[in-house]
């Protein structure tokens, strides 16, 4: 596929400091929030959503401390459609506010509300918020479960109120890339001039990032995500995957400084106490064990390691991992890279020893262990 550099990247709203902190067991200190925000600015994220002011005084102070650091990226926070939530948000010093309305009938019923409440309260809530915030956005919570006619009417209503954008949330993660594309496409046809944001969750299907990319292709101007996919329940679309996919797979012209990704992801993993499990961050993603892969990569590293993705994300190349699927050519090339020459016969014998040690240790061997095996085999010959 030919790259089309005329496709401009959507704006990414990183919500690690809001939705990410809603992940079970995750609590960021204010110092950690500032550090994450600093990484996000280095990454050149467009906006960060920070916390939920209605949680109380400590949360308000923490959000305010982050927002007062002078970061260049836009700051926002999340509220329910309640005046008291907006009053709490006023104390944080953020640039914008995301006001969430449930739009699925079952959700409205669960909180004792209906569509009449939405249409009666929204003009007052939006106008009140506009008195204090430069950017006032409306969130359509559970939009993926909403009646299509009701959602269309809701979108028209938001447009007439001149909100900054509308967040379309797949709160229960029920969409797939095709249905996410269709949903956003249809909404853009209904009200083409209102900016849409797609907010995807991984439950129940683990498709948040894929759905977000589909929504962008369908015309969503904004996309929200979290570092490492951190988030409530099964998590959110993954910021780092989204950025690299926009460039490598969808061919958007992105402005993001990707070399900070590895450091950012590891920091968030450390302070959230959640291990890295995404393909971009997986330690073994830049290694090769099978002889077919290893042999091919001896001449061209990008054959099985896409577009130097390691360098883009700020990671160093990994050596080959040797085991029962490895071949002698890979082993010879590995030692050659260390300025050590070995024969084909020695390599073949070493692979048998390596397989035996892999089985005993249940892990790959270190360079020192490989070098010791080489010494033993050379001495035997």
MOKACOR-V785177 format. One record per helix or strand of 3 or more residues. SS is the DSSP state (@ for helix, = for strand). FROM is the first residue (numbers start at 0). LEN is the number of residues. If there is no record, write none. Layout:
SS_FROM_LEN, SS_FROM_LEN
This chain:
=_10_4, @_19_3, @_29_14, =_46_3, @_52_3, @_56_11, =_73_7, @_82_8, =_95_7, @_104_6, @_114_16, =_134_7, @_142_3, @_147_13, =_165_5, @_176_14, =_195_6, @_207_10, =_221_5, @_226_3, @_238_10, @_257_15, @_282_4, @_290_9, @_300_3, @_305_7, @_327_10, @_343_18, @_366_14
